[in-house]
Every structure is written in structure tokens, then in C-alpha cells.
Amino acid sequence: LAAINVGARLGVLGTPIPLSATPDWEERLKNIKIVMVDKAGNELAVGKSSALLGNPLQVVLWLKDSLKASGKVLKKGDLLSLGSITPLVTVKSGTTIRAQYIGLDPKDKVEISVSFE
């Protein structure tokens, strides 16, 4: 179901993080740990970016090739949703979820949060 976007209609964006085409970044991208917690800090879901075909960059390449076969191309600035890294989480009205991206940026903590009305 996640593969065909049944469970999602919207996305959450944080501050962009500039990437470099280096082996360090490639390694970092495939080893991100995502932890989702509620307001009280209770763990809701955990996953690793390697759940996306072993490396999220592999999903980008697959998507690029798939679009090319349809006569379309990715352009600089396109936003891509690559798939589910954690198990799906059911939310109720009033729920706030914080997602922590551990290992994405060695200099700073990376997290986003979203509240559901």
C-alpha cells in the first residue's frame, strides 16, 4: 500500500540540507536511522534509510529511469517522495509526531514535527 501512495496525500518539509556528491554523503544517506516519537517522547516507529532498495539513491535512479521510459525527466528542484522508511503510524486528531533523522548531518540534530488537527 505504501508503494502506491495509498496512505499519504501530503508531505512535511524541513529546512533543506545541502548534499555533496561524495562517498561520505552516499554512505550517510544509506545509513540514516529515523525515529518517530509522540509529544511525550514515546517511540512510535523506527526505521533505516537502507529500507529503500538498500540506499535511497537507488530509488532516485529507478525513478529517473522509469520517468525517462515515459518520456519525462527529473529537473533540478523537483521534490521526490522515495517511500516509507518506518512502519506506517496511525494518528488521531491532536497528535503531534516528531521524526528524528539520526546520522544525516554529523554537525547538527535533524528533526521535523507535524501536528494533526
C-alpha positions in Angstrom: 0.0 0.0 0.0 2.8 2.4 0.8 4.3 1.8 -2.6 1.3 3.2 -4.4 0.8 6.1 -2.1 -2.5 4.8 -0.6 -1.6 6.1 2.9 -0.3 9.6 2.0 -1.6 12.7 0.4 0.7 15.3 1.9 4.3 15.6 3.0 6.3 17.5 5.6 9.3 19.5 4.6 12.1 20.8 6.9 15.0 23.1 6.2 16.9 21.8 3.1 20.3 20.3 3.9 22.9 20.8 1.1 24.4 17.5 -0.1 27.7 16.8 -1.9 28.4 14.1 -4.5 30.9 12.4 -2.2 31.3 8.8 -0.9 30.8 10.2 2.6 27.3 11.5 1.7 26.4 8.4 -0.1 27.3 6.3 2.9 25.4 8.7 5.2 22.3 8.6 3.1 22.0 4.8 3.2 22.6 4.7 7.0 20.2 7.2 8.4 18.1 6.0 11.3 14.7 7.5 11.6 12.9 7.6 15.0 9.4 8.8 15.3 8.1 9.9 18.7 5.0 11.4 20.2 4.7 14.6 22.4 5.6 12.5 25.5 8.7 11.1 23.8 7.2 7.6 23.3 8.7 5.8 20.4 6.1 5.2 17.6 8.3 3.8 14.8 11.9 3.2 13.9 13.5 2.5 10.5 16.6 2.8 8.5 17.0 4.5 5.1 18.5 1.3 3.7 14.9 0.0 3.6 14.6 2.0 0.4 16.2 -0.5 -2.1 19.3 -0.6 0.2 20.1 3.0 -0.5 17.7 6.0 -1.2 19.9 6.9 -4.2 18.8 3.6 -5.8 15.2 4.7 -5.6 16.1 8.0 -7.3 17.9 6.2 -10.1 14.9 3.8 -10.5 12.5 6.7 -10.6 14.7 8.6 -13.1 14.8 5.6 -15.4 11.1 4.9 -15.0 10.2 8.5 -15.9 12.6 8.5 -18.8 10.8 5.4 -20.2 7.6 7.5 -20.1 9.2 10.5 -21.9 9.6 12.6 -18.7 12.7 13.8 -17.0 13.6 14.9 -13.4 14.5 18.6 -13.2 16.7 20.4 -10.6 14.4 21.4 -7.7 11.9 18.5 -8.2 10.8 17.1 -4.8 10.8 13.3 -4.6 8.9 11.1 -2.1 11.0 7.9 -2.1 8.9 5.6 0.0 8.2 4.6 3.6 11.3 4.1 5.8 9.4 3.4 9.1 6.3 1.3 9.5 3.1 3.2 9.0 1.7 5.0 12.0 -2.0 5.7 12.7 -2.7 9.1 14.0 -5.6 10.7 15.7 -6.7 14.4 15.9 -4.5 16.3 18.3 -1.5 14.0 17.7 2.0 15.6 17.3 4.8 13.5 15.9 8.5 14.3 15.8 10.8 12.5 13.4 14.5 12.4 14.2 16.9 11.7 11.3 20.0 10.3 13.1 23.2 10.3 11.1 22.0 12.6 8.3 24.0 15.6 9.4 27.0 15.0 11.7 27.1 18.6 12.7 23.5 19.1 13.9 20.4 17.3 15.0 17.9 16.9 12.2 14.3 16.6 13.0 10.8 17.7 11.8 7.5 17.7 13.6 3.9 17.7 12.5 0.6 18.2 14.3 -2.7 16.7 13.2 -5.9 18.6 13.7 
